[in-house]
């Protein structure tokens, strides 16, 4: 039976429910830029892709103004949004159990790396991860999920792709895993759906954080 020695997680919507802080900060960005404020539910599509893509493709923000929206968003997010979050149920115990069994853990996220560390520090989970890969603040429009996953693999020393699992909640995570040549796992407790995961060829689909343990450790039990 197959096991994975390396598990790489998306961050928002996968490890941490950062939705409240993100969505309220997005509303602030539209308000700050003098535009109508979208409904919180409609803004959920922002969670997953790079923020520059979301502003320009989902809401038609001109490329010449996208950076201004991002600055407004991040101003509010850094002040308040990073504290409006919580670990998903069972996630802490799952991460601790994986590490106890010798699995190396990484993060590959389109979120700026400094903000990932801010949230991780607030929640006290920084030491649970062996590698954290995010974007630079000035890379909002160019982040590739495949590149992020490959960077995390390099940091983890994951040379055998068959031993790597990418865990995420949106199609971008699954497509990134495919591009990197590794297996993927869609989580139903985030912002994606089973239909989305199946359409993008998820290797596995789980409903709760604890379901990851038998999947990763199956040949050790």
Secondary structure, 3 states (H helix, E strand, C coil): CCCCCEEEECCECCCEECHHHHHHHHHHHHHHCCCCCCCCCHHHHHCCCCHHHHHHHHCCCCHHHHHHHHHHHHHHHHHCHHHCCEECCCHHHHHHHHHHCCCEEEEEEEEEHHHHHHHHHHHCCHHHCCEEEEECCCCCCCCCHHHHHHHHHHHHCCCCHHHEEEEECCHHHHHHHHHHCCEEEEECCCCCCHHHHHHCCCCEEECCCCHHHHHHHHHHC
